[in-house]
Amino acid sequence: MIVVNQLHPLFFGEIVGADLTAEPSEDLRDTVQDAMDRHAVCVVRQGPITDEQHIRFARLFGPLELPPGYGTRPTGRMAPELFFAGNLDLEGNIKPLTPANQNVAKGAERFHADSSFNPLPSKWSMLRGVECPPPEVGGDTLFVDLRAAYDDLPPEMKARVDGMTGIHDFWLGRKYAGLEVTEEMRAAMPMPPVHHPLVREAPLGRKALFVGGHCVGVVGMDPEEGHRFVEELYDHVTQPRYVHRHHWRLGDIVIWDNRFALHAATPLETDKYRRDMRRATINESGEEIDAYEYRRRQESAQA
């Protein structure tokens, strides 16, 4: 029997009793979909599973967004369909805790929605704890409920943001976060801005205020004015009452809806423990493709 508990007063479900090692059932799919509609973020309490079982579970809910360079990535340590997060190098060794490695991780420590800077129709992320350090040493993940944050806006602000369109820019977002961004980096990975509505329709008749670390301005506003405005909204949605802290257990799979929730990494200030986290990213529709190839095809079709 699958049971869903609520772990935060506003959101965040805990799904207990699902067996992801077995062939997925219609009941499993419907239960998880209903839990996500209600909670926007859920943890599936599950013992260790394989990458293949993780991918099979993810595909129940839509096509995968594949990692950049899919098809040319080396195989062996993990399935090429999955994104990696953690402190391990390609050989599976712990990366030393150097200032350079810490700086790279800082971009994930600002609340954001995965892939909001991509033109693909992003839906969910599923992050699995393959190897987790003890909770007391760090490595937790924070989540924000964008629906509750919208609910609490004053009526005049709701009227103002309805109909506005946010600008999502990967490189500018990193620059605003205080990270170094060079022209060489931009040239090696061109990421033109994309647009998303500031207010998105959520299930069960709710709405969500769609801002985050990649949202850098508003279409039609002066760039500086637009940036100040979305930062005010960011400060609103990241107030402590909208935040849930997840302490990872081995085998946890945390699912979040990138349209209605934000997440942020917390620093792991030690290199004594291994952290191996693997993520499947699910799109609303379309073929399974990486975002860079999708963007390239769009640009070719428009040329």
C-alpha positions in Angstrom: 0.0 0.0 0.0 1.3 3.4 -1.0 0.9 6.2 1.6 1.5 9.9 1.1 2.3 12.1 4.1 2.8 15.9 4.2 6.1 17.0 5.8 5.7 20.8 5.7 2.7 22.9 6.6 2.4 24.2 3.0 3.7 21.5 0.7 6.3 18.6 0.3 4.9 15.1 0.3 6.5 11.9 1.5 5.6 8.8 -0.6 6.0 5.6 1.4 5.4 2.0 0.1 6.3 2.4 -3.6 8.5 -0.3 -5.0 10.5 1.1 -7.9 12.3 -2.2 -8.4 9.1 -3.7 -9.7 7.5 -3.1 -13.1 5.7 0.3 -12.7 1.9 0.1 -12.3 -0.9 2.4 -13.3 -1.6 2.8 -9.6 1.9 4.0 -8.9 1.8 6.5 -11.7 -1.6 7.9 -10.7 -0.6 8.1 -7.0 2.6 10.0 -7.7 0.9 12.3 -10.2 -1.8 13.1 -7.6 0.8 13.7 -4.9 2.8 16.0 -7.1 -0.4 18.0 -8.1 -1.0 18.5 -4.4 2.5 19.0 -3.0 4.7 20.2 -5.9 7.6 18.4 -4.3 7.7 14.8 -3.0 10.3 12.4 -1.7 9.9 8.7 -2.6 11.3 6.7 0.3 13.0 4.0 -1.6 16.0 1.8 -1.0 18.8 1.7 -3.6 17.8 1.2 -7.2 19.6 1.0 -10.5 20.0 3.9 -13.0 17.8 1.9 -15.4 15.0 1.6 -12.8 15.3 5.3 -12.1 15.0 6.1 -15.8 12.0 3.7 -16.2 10.2 5.5 -13.4 10.9 8.9 -14.8 9.6 8.0 -18.2 6.2 7.2 -16.7 5.6 11.0 -16.5 7.0 12.3 -19.8 10.0 12.4 -22.2 13.4 13.0 -20.7 15.5 16.1 -21.2 18.9 14.5 -22.0 22.2 15.9 -20.7 24.3 18.0 -23.1 26.3 15.9 -25.5 24.1 12.9 -25.0 25.3 10.1 -27.3 29.0 11.2 -27.0 29.2 11.0 -23.2 31.4 8.3 -21.7 29.5 5.3 -20.3 30.5 3.2 -17.3 29.9 4.9 -14.0 26.3 6.1 -14.6 23.7 6.0 -17.3 24.1 8.7 -19.9 20.5 9.8 -19.7 21.1 11.1 -16.1 22.6 14.4 -14.9 25.2 14.2 -12.1 25.4 16.3 -9.0 27.8 15.7 -6.2 31.5 15.9 -5.3 32.9 13.1 -7.5 35.0 13.3 -10.6 34.6 11.2 -13.8 36.6 8.4 -12.2 34.4 8.4 -9.1 37.0 10.0 -6.8 36.1 12.8 -4.4 37.0 16.2 -5.7 39.2 18.2 -3.2 37.5 21.0 -1.4 39.3 23.8 -3.3 38.1 27.4 -3.7 37.7 26.7 -7.5 35.4 23.7 -6.9 33.4 25.6 -4.2 32.9 28.5 -6.6 31.5 26.2 -9.3 29.0 24.9 -6.8 27.8 28.3 -5.7 25.5 28.7 -8.7 23.3 25.9 -7.4 23.1 27.5 -3.9 20.7 30.2 -5.2 17.1 29.1 -5.5 16.3 28.2 -9.1 14.2 26.0 -11.4 16.1 23.5 -13.5 16.2 24.2 -17.2 14.2 27.5 -17.0 16.9 28.9 -19.3 16.2 26.3 -21.9 13.5 26.4 -24.6 12.4 22.9 -23.8 9.1 22.6 -21.9 10.5 21.5 -18.6 8.2 19.6 -16.1 9.8 17.7 -13.3 13.2 16.8 -11.9 13.9 13.5 -10.0 17.1 13.5 -7.9 18.3 10.3 -6.4 20.6 9.9 -3.5 23.1 7.2 -4.5 25.7 8.1 -1.9 24.8 10.6 0.8 27.0 12.1 3.5 25.6 12.2 7.1 23.0 15.0 7.5 25.1 16.8 10.1 28.0 17.5 7.7 25.8 19.2 5.0 24.6 18.5 1.6 20.9 19.1 2.3 18.6 20.6 -0.4 16.1 23.4 0.2 12.8 23.7 -1.6 10.3 26.7 -2.0 6.6 26.5 -2.7 5.9 29.1 -5.4 2.1 28.5 -5.2 2.0 29.5 -1.5 4.2 32.5 -2.3 1.7 33.6 -5.0 -1.3 33.1 -2.7 0.2 35.5 -0.1 0.8 38.4 -2.6 -1.3 41.5 -2.0 -4.2 41.8 -4.5 -2.6 44.8 -6.1 0.7 42.9 -6.7 -1.3 39.9 -8.1 -3.0 42.2 -10.6 0.4 43.7 -11.5 2.3 40.5 -12.2 -0.5 38.7 -14.1 0.4 39.0 -17.7 4.0 39.9 -17.2 6.8 37.8 -18.8 10.1 37.0 -17.1 13.4 36.8 -18.9 15.5 33.7 -18.0 19.2 34.0 -18.8 21.7 31.3 -17.6 24.9 33.4 -17.9 23.4 36.7 -16.6 21.9 34.8 -13.7 25.3 33.4 -12.8 26.8 36.9 -13.1 24.1 38.3 -10.8 24.9 35.5 -8.3 28.5 36.8 -8.1 30.1 34.1 -10.3 32.7 34.9 -12.9 31.4 34.8 -16.5 33.8 35.3 -19.4 33.2 35.8 -23.1 35.0 32.5 -23.7 32.5 30.7 -21.5 29.6 32.3 -23.3 31.1 31.4 -26.7 31.7 27.8 -25.7 28.1 27.4 -24.5 25.8 29.9 -26.2 22.6 30.3 -24.1 20.3 33.0 -25.5 17.6 34.2 -23.0 14.2 32.6 -23.0 10.8 33.9 -21.8 8.3 32.5 -19.3 5.2 34.0 -17.7 5.8 35.4 -14.2 2.5 33.7 -13.2 1.9 30.1 -14.1 -1.2 28.0 -13.8 -0.8 25.2 -11.3 -3.0 22.1 -10.7 -6.1 22.2 -8.5 -7.0 25.8 -9.6 -3.8 27.4 -8.1 -1.3 29.8 -9.5 2.5 30.1 -9.0 4.9 33.0 -9.0 7.6 31.9 -11.4 10.9 33.6 -10.5 14.2 32.2 -9.4 18.0 32.4 -9.9 17.7 32.3 -13.7 15.0 35.0 -13.9 16.9 38.3 -14.5 14.3 40.7 -15.7 10.9 41.4 -17.2 10.0 41.8 -20.9 9.2 45.5 -21.6 11.0 46.8 -18.6 14.3 48.7 -18.4 16.9 46.0 -17.6 17.9 47.5 -14.3 14.3 48.1 -13.3 13.3 44.7 -14.3 16.1 43.1 -12.4 15.2 45.0 -9.2 11.6 44.0 -9.6 12.3 40.2 -10.0 14.7 40.4 -7.1 12.0 41.8 -4.9 9.8 38.9 -5.9 12.7 36.5 -5.3 13.0 37.9 -1.8 9.3 37.3 -1.2 9.2 33.7 -2.4 12.3 32.7 -0.5 11.1 33.8 2.9 11.6 31.0 5.5 7.9 30.2 5.8 7.9 28.9 2.2 11.1 26.8 2.6 11.5 23.1 3.4 14.9 21.6 4.1 15.4 18.0 3.0 17.9 15.8 4.8 18.9 13.1 2.4 18.7 9.4 3.1 20.3 6.6 1.0 17.9 5.8 -1.9 15.7 8.9 -1.6 14.2 10.1 -4.8 13.1 13.7 -4.5 10.7 14.9 -7.3 10.0 18.6 -7.8 7.9 20.4 -10.3 10.1 23.0 -11.9 7.1 25.1 -12.8 5.8 25.5 -9.3 8.8 25.0 -6.9 12.4 26.2 -6.6 15.3 24.4 -5.0 18.8 25.3 -3.8 21.8 23.3 -2.8 23.4 23.8 0.6 27.2 23.6 0.8 29.1 20.4 1.8 32.1 21.9 3.6 34.1 18.7 3.7 35.8 16.4 1.2 35.8 13.4 3.7 32.5 12.0 2.5 31.2 10.9 -1.0 28.2 12.5 -2.4 26.7 10.9 -5.6 23.4 12.4 -6.7 21.8 11.5 -10.1 19.0 13.4 -11.7 16.4 12.6 -14.4 14.8 15.7 -15.9 11.3 15.3 -17.5 9.7 17.5 -20.1 6.0 18.1 -20.6 6.1 16.9 -24.2 8.3 16.4 -27.2 11.0 14.0 -28.1 13.9 13.0 -25.8 16.6 15.4 -26.7 19.3 17.5 -25.1 18.5 21.2 -24.9 21.5 22.3 -27.0 20.5 20.1 -29.9 16.9 21.2 -29.6 18.0 24.9 -29.7 20.3 24.2 -32.7 17.4 22.6 -34.6 15.1 25.6 -33.8 17.7 28.0 -35.1 18.3 26.0 -38.3 14.6 25.9 -38.9 14.3 29.7 -38.5 17.3 30.4 -40.8 
